[in-house]
Every structure is written in structure tokens, then in C-alpha cells.
Amino acid sequence: MQLIEAETLEPLPGCKWPRDNSSRWHASGWISAAGIETPKPFMCMVGIREYHTHKSHSSDSWSNYRDLPDYSLENIVLQVAEAFQKADV
């Protein structure tokens, strides 16, 4: 997922990404205790590409979810929208 500046269409810098008390938003990237690094800002949520392609979630394949009703495209969009609504945007 890429967030962009509405006026410039440039990637939104991490300092302007949403913030909340969940572990979904990683505005400055992320480094795990095991040293797994994701240098760019991202949203970590089951159902979106960044989650399933991240090294720390490689065993949690999208195929585990794709046929479940809660992970239809419509419901994933609704979950992302809800995360934005709960965040400090």
C-alpha cells in the first residue's frame, strides 16, 4: 500500500502516516528483534500485500484467507477504512 500527498501525488513521508495504539501503522518502517527490516512506511494487516509478503509473515500465506468471507476485497477495503478512522489522521 502506498499513501500519497493529495496535492503533489508524491509518496507520503512516514511522519505524515496515520498513528494509533495498534501495531498496524509503521510510519518509519520496522526492524524486528530478529533483525528483519522493512525500511519504508507500511500498514501491517492480514489481507494486504505488505503483510503477506513480509519476511516475518511468510508462513501466513494469503491462501489461508482468500476464500474466507471476511477477506473479500470489499471487506479488506472496509477494514483498511476502519483503521484509518481509528487512527490519528
Secondary structure in CASP SS format (residue, H / E / C, confidence):
PFRMAT SS
TARGET T0000
AUTHOR 0000-0000-0000
METHOD secondary structure of the structure
MODEL  1
M C 1.00
Q C 1.00
L C 1.00
I E 1.00
E C 1.00
A C 1.00
E C 1.00
T C 1.00
L C 1.00
E C 1.00
P E 1.00
L C 1.00
P C 1.00
G H 1.00
C H 1.00
K H 1.00
W C 1.00
P C 1.00
R C 1.00
D C 1.00
N C 1.00
S C 1.00
S C 1.00
R C 1.00
W E 1.00
H E 1.00
A C 1.00
S C 1.00
G C 1.00
W E 1.00
I E 1.00
S C 1.00
A C 1.00
A C 1.00
G C 1.00
I C 1.00
E E 1.00
T E 1.00
P C 1.00
K C 1.00
P C 1.00
F E 1.00
M E 1.00
C C 1.00
M C 1.00
V C 1.00
G C 1.00
I C 1.00
R H 1.00
E H 1.00
Y H 1.00
H H 1.00
T H 1.00
H C 1.00
K H 1.00
S H 1.00
H H 1.00
S C 1.00
S C 1.00
D C 1.00
S C 1.00
W H 1.00
S H 1.00
N H 1.00
Y C 1.00
R C 1.00
D C 1.00
L C 1.00
P H 1.00
D H 1.00
Y H 1.00
S C 1.00
L H 1.00
E H 1.00
N H 1.00
I H 1.00
V H 1.00
L H 1.00
Q H 1.00
V H 1.00
A H 1.00
E H 1.00
A H 1.00
F H 1.00
Q H 1.00
K H 1.00
A C 1.00
D C 1.00
V C 1.00
END
